[in-house]
């Protein structure tokens, strides 16, 4: 998917309301959606002791949840379809996460009835990626 100058089909404020009303698990993780574009999104998993595993690194399931929510925001931003669901998600852990918050940068590579995208995760104050995620989404018809 090439970068688009089209506006996103949902605002950050409306997406936050959608999460609060229909996806309460997002609040449990504390993920903050900071930006949504047409097929792009940025999200932050705040630093919390509850997100860590043995050794003081962020646990894999927390990183997977962050990536899934970030790509969901990108999918809804491009399609406007809040009923989209994850069809597959593959995560490649590249290094242990640094102390602090983790940032997700999501972008769609293809949209349609099946959307495909990727997410890069990195520490809030680091540029080296912590994980690379690829995911496909089933998007309902408008």
N, C-alpha and C positions, 0 to 999 in steps of 0.2 A: 504494500500500500504506500503510495507516495504521500509526502506531507501535504496536508490540505489546508487551504485558507478558509474552508467552511467553518462556521461556528459549531461548537459542540451542541449536541441535542439535549444536553442537560447541564445545568449549572452546578457548581460545587455545593451550593446551599441546598438545591433540590436533591442532589445525590445524597447528601448527609441525611436529609429527611427520609429518603427512600431506605437507607440503611437502618435508621432508627425504627422505622415502621415495619419493615419486612425482613431485615437481617440483623436481629439483635446480637448475634455472635460477634459482629464487628466491634461493638462496644466493649465486649469482654476483652478483646485483643487491644483495644485502645488505638487502633489504626486511624491516622489522621490523613484524610484525602486533601491534599493542598492545591492540586491543579488538575483540571480536566480539559482536554482539547478534543478535536475531532479525531478520535482514534489514538489518543495519548492520555496518560495520566501519571501523576506523581503522588506517592503516598509515603507516610513515615510511620514506622513502628517505634513508639517511644521506648526509652530505656526503662525497664522495669525488672526488678528481681524475679518476678513471676515468669518472665520470658526466658530465663536462663536455665541452662542445664549444668551438670557437673563440669567443673573447669571454668565457669563464669562466661561461657559463650552462649549466644542466643540459640535456643533449641530449634531444630529443623522444622517442626510443625508450626512454629511461630513465623518462620520465614516463608513457609508455604502459604500460610494464611494471608500474610502481607502481599505476596505476589498475586494470589488469587483475587484479592480485593482490588488491587491496583489494575489488573487486567479487566476485571468486571467494570470498573469505572471507564476504562478506555473503550470497551465494547458498547456500553450504554451511551457514552459520549459520541460514538460514531453512528449507532443505529437507533438510539432512543428506545430500545427494547429492554425494559427492566426484567423481563421474563427469561432472558438469556441464562443458560446454565453451562457450567464447565463440562466438557466432554472428555478432556484429557489434560493432564498437567505433569510435566517432567521437569525435575529440578536437578541441576548439577551444582553441587557444593564445591566451590573453588578454594576457599580458605576459611578459617574460623573467623567469625564476626568480631570486629573490634568492640571494645567497651562503648556503650552509648547507644543512641538511636540508630536504626537501619532505614535507609531510603530505598524506595522502589521507583524505578523509571520504566513505565510500561508503554508499549506501542504495538498497534495492530499491523500485521503484514498483509492481511487479506480480510475483507468483509463479505458478507453474504449470509446464506442460511447456515453456513459454517464459517466462523471467524477464527483466524489464527493470529497469534501474537507472541511477543517475547517480553520478558522483564529482566532487567539487570538490578541486582541488589548491591548496595555498597554502604559502608559506614557513613554516618552523618558528616564526619570530618576527614573522610578518606575517599580516594578515587578508585583504588583497586577493587574490583568486583568481589563480592562475597559469594554470590551465586548467580547462575544464569538459568532462566526458566523459559520453557516453551509450553504453550497451552493452546488448545482448541476449544471453541465454544459453540454450542448449538443455539441459534438465534431464531426465535419464533417469527412467523410471518407477520408483517404489519397488520 
